[in-house]
C-alpha cells in the first residue's frame, strides 16, 4: 500500500460524490464514504461485560466452541473462529458450501432478510448465496475481503426464474419488487454496514422504490445514486452488476474477536501475523521473483535469512516470511443505528416491518456455571451490569467524528508503513 491511498481517502472525505476504486473500497473494513459521522462504539453483550481475562483465557483453553462465533481483525485481514456454515433451504441455493462459512450473526442476518422477501412474495425463486468465508476465515481465492465471516455475496431475483449465478442484472430481467424487498429487509432487519452494488442497479431500485411511494429523503440514506447523502449504505463499485456484496456489523463476534485475540494467539488457536515457509530455489530464480510470488519485500527475505547480498543458491531452501493470520485489530466495535424508514408504503404493508431483534448468542448456561466457579463470591458474567443496550441514537458531538478520523488515520499510517 502506498501514499496515493491517503490522498484518495482525503479526497473522498471532501467529496461525497467521489467513488473509491474497487480495490480500495473492498480492501478496507471502513471507508470515509461507508461510515456515517454518527457511528458510535457499541456496548458489548451482557455476558461479555463481566467476563474477566482469566475466565476468558480458561474458556478458550477448555471449551473454545462455547465462545460462539468470533470475527477477528478486518474483512481484508481477518480470521473466523467457530463459524457456522450456511444451511440448505428451499428459499436459497448455496453456490459453494465450502466457502459459505460466516459468524452466527451473519448467517442469521442473511436468513432473516431472505425470509422477509418470501413473507411478501411467497412464490419467489431461491436466491443464490455466493462466497462468505472459509471455515477458518483468511484469504479467500480471488477476494480481497471475505476473511472474517462478515461479508456475503448475494444474487438477484429475476423475472423469469432463477437463472445462472452471476447473471448481470438489467431493466429487462430484474424482478424489481423482490430485489427492493431484499434491500429493504437488509436495512430494516439486519445490522448491515454496507452494500456494494453497481450504480446502474442502484438507479433501477431507487426508481422502483420511489414509484411505490417510499420516502425520498430516506432513500438518500440508502442509495448513493442518484443523489445520496455521501454516507449511503449502498455504494457503487464496478463489477458488481451481477450480485450484492453485503457486509454486516457483528456486535458480539467482533467484540469477542477483540477480547479473545491475545489468548487465542498465545494458546495457538489462531495463526500468528507472520509465518515462515521454506522455498527451495530453482536455477534462474531471484530475490525479486520470490518477493513477487509470496507478496513480501526483498528486504524481508534478506532479514529472515541473514543475507547481505542478493545472490541465491539453486537447490538451497530459504525462509520466506509470509503475512498470515491477523496483523491488526480495531480499537472498538463501531456500528451505526439502523436507518429505519418513516413509513411503509401500501404495496408492502401486508407484512410486519417491525425491525428484527439482534441475533445475539450468549454464552450457554453450562459455560457460565463453570466460569462462575473460577471466581467464587463474584458475579458471574451473566449477572454483570450490561450497561446500555439496543441502538441508542448518539449525540452527534465533534468528538465522535474526531474519534473516527483518528481510527482511520491510525489504519492508514499502519498500512503505509508496511
Sine and cosine of phi, psi and omega as CSV:
sin_phi,cos_phi,sin_psi,cos_psi,sin_omega,cos_omega
0.00,0.00,0.71,-0.70,-0.05,-1.00
-0.84,-0.54,-0.08,-1.00,-0.18,-0.98
-0.91,0.42,-0.39,0.92,-0.04,-1.00
-0.92,0.40,-0.35,0.94,0.08,-1.00
-0.87,0.50,-0.65,0.76,-0.01,-1.00
-0.91,0.42,-0.68,0.73,-0.01,-1.00
-0.89,0.46,-0.72,0.69,-0.02,-1.00
-0.88,0.47,-0.68,0.74,-0.02,-1.00
-0.89,0.45,-0.69,0.73,0.01,-1.00
-0.90,0.44,-0.61,0.79,0.07,-1.00
-0.88,0.47,-0.64,0.77,-0.02,-1.00
-0.92,0.39,-0.47,0.88,0.05,-1.00
-0.93,0.37,-0.54,0.84,-0.05,-1.00
-0.99,0.11,-0.43,0.90,-0.07,-1.00
-0.79,-0.61,0.96,-0.27,0.01,-1.00
-0.88,0.47,-0.41,0.91,-0.04,-1.00
-0.98,0.19,-0.26,0.97,-0.03,-1.00
-0.95,0.31,0.71,-0.70,0.00,-1.00
-0.94,-0.34,0.82,-0.58,0.03,-1.00
-0.91,0.42,0.53,-0.85,0.12,-0.99
-0.85,0.53,0.54,-0.84,-0.08,-1.00
-0.86,0.52,-0.56,0.83,-0.01,-1.00
-0.89,0.46,-0.52,0.85,0.03,-1.00
-1.00,0.10,-0.69,0.73,-0.06,-1.00
-0.89,0.45,-0.59,0.81,-0.01,-1.00
-0.99,0.11,-0.24,0.97,-0.11,-0.99
-1.00,-0.07,-0.05,1.00,-0.03,-1.00
-0.87,-0.50,0.52,-0.85,0.04,-1.00
-0.94,0.34,-0.46,0.89,0.01,-1.00
-0.50,-0.87,0.68,-0.73,0.09,-1.00
-0.91,-0.42,0.37,-0.93,0.01,-1.00
-0.83,0.56,-0.52,0.85,0.00,-1.00
-0.98,0.20,-0.35,0.94,-0.12,-0.99
-1.00,-0.06,-0.40,0.92,-0.03,-1.00
-0.95,-0.32,0.91,-0.40,0.00,-1.00
-0.91,0.41,0.33,-0.94,-0.04,-1.00
-0.94,0.35,-0.22,0.98,0.01,-1.00
-0.99,-0.11,0.36,0.93,0.13,-0.99
-0.89,0.45,0.56,-0.83,-0.01,-1.00
-0.65,-0.76,0.34,-0.94,0.01,-1.00
-0.97,0.24,0.83,-0.55,-0.07,-1.00
-0.97,0.24,0.58,-0.81,0.12,-0.99
-0.96,0.28,0.74,-0.67,0.01,-1.00
-0.91,0.41,0.42,-0.91,0.05,-1.00
-0.84,0.55,0.45,-0.89,-0.12,-0.99
-0.83,0.55,-0.68,0.73,-0.08,-1.00
-0.96,0.28,-0.28,0.96,0.05,-1.00
-1.00,0.10,-0.43,0.90,-0.06,-1.00
-0.89,0.46,-0.72,0.70,-0.06,-1.00
-1.00,0.02,0.13,0.99,-0.04,-1.00
-1.00,0.10,0.93,-0.38,-0.02,-1.00
-0.96,0.28,0.28,-0.96,0.04,-1.00
-0.87,0.48,-0.60,0.80,0.02,-1.00
-0.90,0.43,-0.70,0.71,0.02,-1.00
-0.90,0.44,-0.68,0.73,-0.02,-1.00
-0.89,0.46,-0.70,0.72,0.01,-1.00
-0.89,0.46,-0.66,0.75,0.02,-1.00
-0.91,0.42,-0.67,0.74,-0.02,-1.00
-0.89,0.46,-0.65,0.76,0.02,-1.00
-0.90,0.44,-0.64,0.77,-0.02,-1.00
-0.95,0.32,-0.62,0.79,-0.13,-0.99
-1.00,-0.06,-0.59,0.81,-0.12,-0.99
-0.42,-0.91,0.96,0.27,-0.06,-1.00
-0.86,0.51,-0.57,0.82,-0.04,-1.00
-0.89,0.46,-0.43,0.90,-0.02,-1.00
-0.92,0.40,-0.32,0.95,0.03,-1.00
-0.92,0.40,-0.40,0.92,-0.16,-0.99
0.99,0.16,-0.18,-0.98,-0.03,-1.00
-0.92,0.38,0.64,-0.77,0.00,-1.00
-0.79,-0.62,0.84,-0.54,0.06,-1.00
-0.95,-0.31,0.92,-0.39,-0.13,-0.99
-0.94,-0.35,0.73,-0.68,0.08,-1.00
1.00,0.07,-0.66,-0.75,-0.10,-1.00
-0.80,-0.60,0.32,-0.95,0.04,-1.00
-0.84,0.54,-0.47,0.88,0.00,-1.00
-1.00,-0.09,0.04,1.00,0.03,-1.00
-0.21,-0.98,0.98,0.19,-0.13,-0.99
-0.54,-0.84,0.00,-1.00,-0.02,-1.00
-0.67,-0.74,0.56,-0.83,0.08,-1.00
-0.91,-0.42,0.76,-0.65,0.03,-1.00
-0.82,-0.57,0.65,-0.76,-0.01,-1.00
0.83,0.56,0.70,0.72,0.01,-1.00
-0.94,0.34,0.27,-0.96,0.05,-1.00
-0.87,-0.48,0.74,-0.68,0.01,-1.00
-0.99,0.16,0.64,-0.77,0.02,-1.00
-0.87,0.49,0.86,-0.51,-0.04,-1.00
-0.96,0.28,0.28,-0.96,0.07,-1.00
-0.99,0.14,0.46,-0.89,-0.01,-1.00
-0.27,-0.96,0.51,-0.86,0.11,-0.99
-0.92,0.38,-0.19,0.98,-0.02,-1.00
-1.00,0.05,-0.24,0.97,0.00,-1.00
-0.49,-0.87,0.32,-0.95,0.07,-1.00
-0.85,-0.52,0.84,-0.54,0.04,-1.00
-1.00,0.06,0.86,-0.51,-0.09,-1.00
-0.92,0.38,-0.74,0.67,-0.03,-1.00
-0.70,-0.72,0.99,-0.10,-0.06,-1.00
-0.83,0.56,-0.53,0.85,-0.03,-1.00
-0.92,0.38,-0.32,0.95,-0.02,-1.00
-0.88,-0.48,0.52,0.85,-0.04,-1.00
-0.87,-0.50,0.65,0.76,0.01,-1.00
-0.98,-0.19,0.74,-0.67,0.04,-1.00
-0.62,-0.78,-0.01,-1.00,0.12,-0.99
-0.95,0.32,0.27,-0.96,0.06,-1.00
-0.86,0.51,-0.62,0.79,0.01,-1.00
-0.91,0.41,-0.72,0.69,-0.02,-1.00
-0.87,0.49,-0.74,0.67,-0.01,-1.00
-0.88,0.48,-0.67,0.74,0.01,-1.00
-0.90,0.44,-0.63,0.77,0.02,-1.00
-0.89,0.46,-0.70,0.72,0.00,-1.00
-0.88,0.47,-0.73,0.69,0.01,-1.00
-0.86,0.51,-0.70,0.72,-0.03,-1.00
-0.87,0.49,-0.70,0.71,-0.03,-1.00
-0.91,0.42,-0.69,0.72,-0.03,-1.00
-0.93,0.37,-0.65,0.76,0.03,-1.00
-0.90,0.43,-0.53,0.85,0.05,-1.00
-0.91,0.43,-0.62,0.78,0.06,-1.00
-0.88,0.47,-0.69,0.72,-0.01,-1.00
-0.94,0.34,-0.40,0.92,0.09,-1.00
-0.92,0.40,-0.57,0.82,0.02,-1.00
-0.99,0.10,-0.67,0.74,-0.05,-1.00
-0.79,-0.61,1.00,0.08,-0.13,-0.99
-0.89,0.46,-0.38,0.92,-0.06,-1.00
-1.00,-0.08,0.33,0.94,-0.02,-1.00
-0.92,0.40,0.58,-0.81,0.04,-1.00
-0.96,0.29,0.33,-0.94,0.02,-1.00
-0.87,0.50,0.61,-0.80,0.01,-1.00
-1.00,-0.10,0.72,-0.70,0.07,-1.00
-0.95,0.33,0.70,-0.72,0.15,-0.99
-0.89,-0.45,0.89,-0.45,-0.04,-1.00
-1.00,0.00,-0.67,-0.74,-0.10,-1.00
-0.95,0.32,0.61,-0.79,0.17,-0.99
-0.86,-0.51,-0.98,0.19,0.09,-1.00
-0.39,-0.92,0.23,-0.97,0.21,-0.98
-0.94,0.35,0.21,-0.98,-0.04,-1.00
-0.89,0.45,-0.43,0.90,0.05,-1.00
-0.89,-0.45,0.28,0.96,0.03,-1.00
0.95,0.30,-0.42,-0.91,-0.02,-1.00
0.99,0.13,-0.13,-0.99,-0.07,-1.00
-0.84,0.55,0.74,-0.67,-0.02,-1.00
-0.85,-0.53,0.96,-0.26,-0.01,-1.00
0.48,0.88,-0.90,-0.43,-0.16,-0.99
-0.99,0.14,-0.11,0.99,-0.11,-0.99
-0.99,0.16,0.56,-0.83,0.18,-0.98
-1.00,0.00,-0.34,0.94,0.03,-1.00
-0.91,-0.41,-0.54,-0.84,0.00,-1.00
0.89,0.46,0.51,0.86,-0.09,-1.00
-0.98,-0.20,-0.25,0.97,-0.15,-0.99
-0.82,-0.57,0.29,0.96,0.09,-1.00
0.98,0.18,0.26,0.97,-0.04,-1.00
-0.90,-0.45,-0.06,1.00,0.01,-1.00
-0.96,-0.29,0.67,-0.74,-0.02,-1.00
-0.67,-0.74,0.71,-0.70,0.15,-0.99
-0.99,-0.12,0.84,-0.54,0.01,-1.00
-0.89,-0.46,0.61,-0.79,0.04,-1.00
-0.99,0.17,-0.11,-0.99,0.02,-1.00
-0.97,-0.25,0.33,-0.94,0.23,-0.97
-1.00,-0.04,0.73,-0.68,-0.05,-1.00
-0.90,-0.43,0.36,-0.93,-0.06,-1.00
-0.93,0.37,-0.60,0.80,-0.16,-0.99
-0.90,-0.43,0.75,0.67,0.05,-1.00
0.99,-0.14,0.03,-1.00,-0.17,-0.98
-0.92,0.40,-0.63,0.78,-0.04,-1.00
0.94,0.33,-0.37,-0.93,-0.04,-1.00
-0.96,-0.27,0.47,-0.88,0.07,-1.00
-0.87,0.49,0.65,-0.76,0.00,-1.00
0.95,0.33,0.41,0.91,0.14,-0.99
-0.95,0.32,0.74,-0.67,-0.02,-1.00
-0.93,0.37,0.67,-0.74,0.04,-1.00
-1.00,0.09,0.67,-0.75,0.04,-1.00
-0.65,-0.76,0.13,-0.99,0.04,-1.00
-0.91,0.42,-0.39,0.92,-0.04,-1.00
-0.99,0.13,-0.56,0.83,-0.13,-0.99
-0.95,-0.30,-0.28,0.96,-0.06,-1.00
-0.97,0.24,0.70,-0.72,0.14,-0.99
-1.00,0.04,1.00,-0.05,-0.13,-0.99
-0.90,0.43,-0.64,0.77,0.04,-1.00
-0.85,0.52,-0.69,0.72,-0.02,-1.00
-0.95,0.30,-0.62,0.78,0.03,-1.00
-0.92,0.39,-0.61,0.79,0.06,-1.00
-0.92,0.38,-0.62,0.78,0.05,-1.00
-0.87,0.49,-0.60,0.80,0.03,-1.00
-0.92,0.40,-0.75,0.66,0.00,-1.00
-0.89,0.46,-0.68,0.74,0.01,-1.00
-0.88,0.47,-0.66,0.75,0.02,-1.00
-0.90,0.43,-0.62,0.78,0.05,-1.00
-0.88,0.47,-0.65,0.76,-0.03,-1.00
-0.95,0.32,-0.68,0.73,-0.12,-0.99
-0.99,0.12,-0.66,0.75,-0.20,-0.98
-0.98,-0.21,-0.13,0.99,-0.08,-1.00
-0.77,-0.64,0.22,-0.98,0.09,-1.00
-1.00,-0.04,0.91,0.42,-0.05,-1.00
-0.97,0.26,0.71,-0.71,0.05,-1.00
-1.00,-0.02,-0.73,0.68,0.03,-1.00
-0.32,-0.95,0.39,-0.92,0.11,-0.99
-0.79,-0.61,0.83,-0.55,0.02,-1.00
-0.99,-0.11,0.84,-0.55,-0.13,-0.99
-0.40,-0.92,0.66,-0.75,0.00,-1.00
-0.85,0.53,0.60,-0.80,-0.07,-1.00
-0.89,0.45,-0.48,0.88,0.01,-1.00
-0.91,0.41,-0.61,0.79,0.04,-1.00
-0.95,0.30,-0.62,0.79,0.06,-1.00
-0.84,0.54,-0.68,0.73,-0.04,-1.00
-0.90,0.44,-0.66,0.75,0.03,-1.00
-0.88,0.47,-0.70,0.72,-0.02,-1.00
-0.93,0.36,-0.63,0.77,0.04,-1.00
-0.87,0.49,-0.75,0.66,-0.02,-1.00
-0.87,0.49,-0.63,0.77,0.02,-1.00
-0.91,0.40,-0.71,0.71,-0.02,-1.00
-0.87,0.50,-0.65,0.76,0.05,-1.00
-0.90,0.44,-0.64,0.77,-0.06,-1.00
-0.90,0.43,-0.43,0.90,0.01,-1.00
-0.99,-0.12,0.06,1.00,0.13,-0.99
0.99,-0.14,0.28,0.96,0.05,-1.00
-0.92,0.40,0.46,-0.89,-0.02,-1.00
-0.92,0.38,0.82,-0.57,-0.08,-1.00
-0.92,0.39,-0.63,0.78,0.01,-1.00
-0.89,0.45,-0.65,0.76,0.05,-1.00
-0.90,0.43,-0.64,0.77,0.00,-1.00
-0.89,0.45,-0.45,0.89,0.06,-1.00
-0.92,0.38,-0.45,0.89,0.10,-1.00
-0.98,0.20,-0.36,0.93,-0.05,-1.00
-1.00,0.01,-0.78,0.63,-0.12,-0.99
-0.96,-0.29,0.59,-0.81,0.07,-1.00
-0.96,0.26,-0.50,0.86,0.01,-1.00
-0.90,-0.44,0.47,-0.88,0.04,1.00
-0.99,0.15,-0.43,0.90,-0.05,-1.00
-0.63,-0.78,0.93,0.36,-0.02,-1.00
-0.95,0.32,0.12,-0.99,-0.06,-1.00
-0.99,0.15,-0.16,0.99,-0.13,-0.99
1.00,-0.06,-0.20,0.98,0.04,-1.00
-0.77,-0.64,0.50,0.87,-0.05,-1.00
-0.92,0.38,0.47,-0.88,-0.01,-1.00
-0.93,0.36,-0.66,0.75,-0.05,-1.00
-1.00,-0.06,0.87,-0.49,-0.10,-0.99
-0.90,-0.44,0.56,-0.83,0.01,-1.00
-0.98,0.21,0.74,-0.67,0.16,-0.99
-0.62,-0.79,0.78,-0.63,0.05,-1.00
-0.85,0.53,0.37,-0.93,0.01,-1.00
0.92,0.39,0.39,0.92,0.08,-1.00
-0.85,-0.52,0.71,0.71,0.09,-1.00
-1.00,-0.08,-0.02,1.00,-0.06,-1.00
-0.85,-0.52,0.09,1.00,0.05,-1.00
-0.17,-0.99,0.29,-0.96,0.18,-0.98
-1.00,-0.07,0.73,-0.69,0.18,-0.98
-0.97,-0.24,0.94,-0.33,-0.10,-0.99
-0.94,-0.33,0.73,-0.69,0.07,-1.00
-0.85,-0.53,0.73,-0.68,-0.04,-1.00
-0.94,-0.35,0.53,-0.85,0.30,-0.95
-0.96,0.29,0.62,-0.78,0.08,-1.00
-0.81,-0.59,1.00,-0.02,-0.10,-0.99
-0.87,0.49,-0.68,0.74,-0.04,-1.00
-0.98,0.21,-0.78,0.63,-0.07,-1.00
-0.90,0.44,-0.59,0.81,0.02,-1.00
-0.95,0.31,-0.65,0.76,0.05,-1.00
-0.88,0.47,-0.69,0.73,0.05,-1.00
-0.88,0.47,-0.59,0.81,0.02,-1.00
-0.90,0.43,-0.61,0.79,0.03,-1.00
-0.95,0.33,-0.72,0.70,-0.05,-1.00
-0.94,0.35,-0.62,0.79,-0.18,-0.98
-1.00,-0.06,-0.10,0.99,-0.12,-0.99
-0.83,0.55,-0.78,0.62,-0.07,-1.00
-0.88,0.48,-0.79,0.61,0.03,-1.00
-0.90,0.43,-0.54,0.84,0.06,-1.00
-0.89,0.45,-0.67,0.74,0.01,-1.00
-0.93,0.37,-0.69,0.72,-0.02,-1.00
-0.89,0.45,-0.57,0.82,-0.04,-1.00
-1.00,-0.03,0.08,1.00,0.07,-1.00
0.96,0.29,0.36,0.93,0.00,-1.00
-0.98,0.19,-0.40,0.92,0.07,-1.00
-0.75,-0.66,0.27,-0.96,-0.05,-1.00
-0.98,0.22,0.52,-0.85,0.08,-1.00
-0.95,0.32,0.28,-0.96,-0.03,-1.00
-0.86,0.51,-0.52,0.86,0.01,-1.00
-0.77,-0.63,0.78,-0.63,0.11,-0.99
-0.85,-0.52,0.32,-0.95,-0.03,-1.00
-0.91,-0.40,0.71,-0.71,0.11,-0.99
-0.87,-0.48,0.47,-0.88,0.02,-1.00
-0.99,-0.14,0.74,-0.67,0.03,-1.00
-0.84,-0.54,0.84,-0.55,0.06,-1.00
-1.00,0.03,0.87,-0.49,-0.11,-0.99
-0.97,0.25,0.71,-0.71,0.11,-0.99
-0.98,-0.18,0.32,-0.95,-0.01,-1.00
-0.85,0.53,0.74,-0.67,0.04,-1.00
0.99,-0.10,-0.25,0.97,0.01,-1.00
-0.97,0.22,0.58,-0.81,-0.03,-1.00
-0.85,-0.53,0.17,-0.99,0.08,-1.00
-0.86,0.50,-0.63,0.78,0.03,-1.00
-0.88,0.48,-0.63,0.78,0.03,-1.00
-0.89,0.46,-0.72,0.70,-0.01,-1.00
-0.91,0.41,-0.63,0.78,0.00,-1.00
-0.89,0.47,-0.69,0.73,0.01,-1.00
-0.93,0.38,-0.63,0.77,-0.05,-1.00
-0.90,0.43,-0.67,0.74,-0.09,-1.00
-0.98,-0.19,0.00,1.00,0.06,-1.00
0.93,0.36,0.58,0.82,0.02,-1.00
-0.80,-0.59,0.10,-0.99,0.00,-1.00
-1.00,0.01,0.39,-0.92,0.09,-1.00
-0.87,0.49,-0.65,0.76,-0.02,-1.00
-0.89,0.46,-0.59,0.80,0.01,-1.00
-0.91,0.41,-0.63,0.77,0.03,-1.00
-0.92,0.39,-0.67,0.74,0.03,-1.00
-0.87,0.49,-0.70,0.71,-0.02,-1.00
-0.90,0.43,-0.61,0.79,-0.03,-1.00
-0.93,0.36,-0.36,0.93,-0.06,-1.00
-0.89,-0.46,0.17,0.99,0.02,-1.00
0.89,0.45,0.57,0.82,-0.06,-1.00
-1.00,-0.09,0.64,-0.77,0.11,-0.99
-0.97,-0.23,-0.50,0.86,0.01,-1.00
-0.97,-0.22,-0.28,-0.96,-0.04,-1.00
-0.88,-0.47,0.07,1.00,-0.06,-1.00
-0.98,0.22,0.76,-0.65,0.07,-1.00
-0.93,-0.36,0.55,-0.84,0.05,-1.00
-0.98,-0.21,0.83,-0.55,0.03,-1.00
-0.89,0.46,0.69,-0.72,0.00,-1.00
1.00,-0.04,-0.23,0.97,0.01,-1.00
-1.00,-0.03,0.54,-0.84,0.04,-1.00
-1.00,-0.08,0.69,-0.73,0.02,-1.00
-0.86,-0.51,0.57,-0.82,0.04,-1.00
-0.99,0.14,0.79,-0.61,0.01,-1.00
-0.92,-0.40,0.88,-0.47,0.04,-1.00
-0.98,0.20,0.93,-0.36,-0.06,-1.00
-0.95,-0.31,0.76,-0.65,0.06,-1.00
-0.94,0.35,0.76,-0.65,-0.03,-1.00
-0.50,-0.87,0.15,-0.99,0.03,-1.00
0.89,0.45,-0.62,-0.78,-0.07,-1.00
-0.87,-0.49,0.81,-0.59,-0.02,-1.00
-0.98,-0.21,-0.24,0.97,0.02,-1.00
-0.44,-0.90,0.39,-0.92,-0.03,-1.00
-0.80,-0.60,0.47,-0.88,0.17,-0.98
-0.93,0.38,0.49,-0.87,0.01,-1.00
-0.95,0.31,-0.50,0.87,-0.02,-1.00
-0.36,-0.93,0.27,-0.96,0.07,-1.00
-1.00,0.08,0.92,-0.39,0.03,-1.00
-0.96,-0.27,0.73,-0.69,0.04,-1.00
-0.73,-0.68,0.19,-0.98,0.14,-0.99
-0.88,-0.47,0.51,-0.86,0.07,-1.00
-0.87,0.49,0.50,-0.86,0.08,-1.00
-0.89,0.46,0.70,-0.72,-0.05,-1.00
-1.00,-0.04,1.00,0.02,-0.14,-0.99
-1.00,0.10,0.61,-0.79,0.03,-1.00
-0.94,0.33,0.49,-0.87,-0.01,-1.00
-0.95,0.32,-0.37,0.93,0.01,-1.00
-0.34,-0.94,0.18,-0.98,0.04,-1.00
-0.92,-0.40,0.81,-0.58,0.00,-1.00
-0.92,0.40,0.35,-0.94,-0.08,-1.00
-0.85,0.53,-0.54,0.84,-0.02,-1.00
-0.85,0.52,-0.52,0.85,-0.07,-1.00
-0.94,-0.35,0.03,1.00,-0.16,-0.99
-0.96,0.27,-0.10,0.99,-0.03,-1.00
-0.95,0.33,-0.31,0.95,0.00,-1.00
-0.89,-0.46,0.27,-0.96,-0.03,-1.00
-0.99,0.13,0.85,-0.52,0.03,-1.00
-0.96,-0.27,0.40,0.92,0.13,-0.99
-0.89,0.46,0.79,-0.62,-0.07,-1.00
-0.81,0.58,0.72,-0.69,0.04,-1.00
-0.92,0.38,0.54,-0.84,0.04,-1.00
-0.95,0.31,0.32,-0.95,-0.01,-1.00
-0.96,0.27,0.75,-0.66,-0.07,-1.00
-0.99,0.14,0.84,0.54,0.01,-1.00
-0.94,0.34,0.73,-0.68,0.05,-1.00
-0.94,-0.33,1.00,-0.10,-0.05,-1.00
-0.94,0.35,0.24,-0.97,0.09,-1.00
-0.85,0.52,0.62,-0.78,-0.02,-1.00
-0.93,0.37,0.35,-0.94,-0.04,-1.00
-0.87,0.49,-0.62,0.78,-0.02,-1.00
-0.90,0.44,-0.69,0.72,0.00,-1.00
-0.91,0.42,-0.65,0.76,0.00,-1.00
-0.90,0.44,-0.62,0.78,0.02,-1.00
-0.89,0.45,-0.69,0.72,-0.01,-1.00
-0.93,0.37,-0.59,0.81,0.01,-1.00
-0.93,0.37,-0.61,0.79,0.00,-1.00
-0.88,0.47,-0.51,0.86,-0.01,-1.00
-0.92,0.38,-0.35,0.94,0.01,-1.00
-0.95,0.32,-0.49,0.87,-0.03,-1.00
-0.81,-0.59,0.95,0.32,-0.03,-1.00
-0.86,0.52,0.65,-0.76,0.01,-1.00
1.00,0.05,-0.16,0.99,0.03,-1.00
-0.97,-0.26,0.29,-0.96,0.01,-1.00
-0.91,0.41,0.60,-0.80,0.15,-0.99
-0.98,0.22,0.32,-0.95,0.01,-1.00
-0.80,0.60,-0.61,0.79,-0.06,-1.00
-0.92,0.40,-0.42,0.91,-0.06,-1.00
-1.00,-0.09,-0.04,1.00,-0.03,-1.00
-0.93,0.37,0.45,-0.89,0.03,-1.00
-0.91,0.41,0.90,-0.44,-0.09,-1.00
-0.97,0.26,-0.26,0.97,-0.07,-1.00
0.96,0.27,-0.18,-0.98,-0.01,-1.00
-0.88,0.48,0.54,-0.84,0.02,-1.00
-0.79,-0.61,0.09,-1.00,0.06,-1.00
0.99,0.16,-0.49,-0.87,-0.07,-1.00
-0.86,-0.50,0.96,0.29,0.01,-1.00
-0.92,0.39,0.71,-0.70,0.06,-1.00
-0.98,0.20,0.90,-0.43,-0.13,-0.99
-0.96,0.28,0.42,-0.91,0.11,-0.99
-0.95,0.30,0.89,-0.46,-0.12,-0.99
-0.95,0.30,0.91,0.42,0.01,-1.00
-0.98,0.20,0.37,-0.93,0.02,-1.00
-0.87,0.49,-0.52,0.85,-0.03,-1.00
-0.88,0.48,-0.54,0.84,0.04,-1.00
-0.88,0.47,-0.73,0.68,-0.04,-1.00
-0.92,0.40,-0.66,0.75,0.01,-1.00
-0.90,0.43,-0.60,0.80,0.03,-1.00
-0.88,0.48,-0.68,0.73,0.00,-1.00
-0.91,0.41,-0.68,0.73,0.01,-1.00
-0.88,0.48,-0.59,0.80,0.04,-1.00
-0.89,0.46,-0.68,0.73,0.02,-1.00
-0.89,0.46,-0.70,0.71,0.00,-1.00
-0.89,0.45,-0.67,0.74,0.03,-1.00
-0.88,0.48,-0.69,0.73,-0.01,-1.00
-0.90,0.44,-0.65,0.76,0.01,-1.00
-0.90,0.43,-0.72,0.70,0.00,-1.00
-0.90,0.44,-0.67,0.74,-0.01,-1.00
-0.88,0.48,-0.65,0.76,0.00,-1.00
-0.91,0.42,-0.66,0.75,-0.05,-1.00
-0.95,0.31,-0.60,0.80,-0.02,-1.00
-0.94,0.35,-0.35,0.94,-0.01,-1.00
-1.00,0.03,-0.11,0.99,-0.04,-1.00
-0.98,0.20,0.00,0.00,0.00,0.00
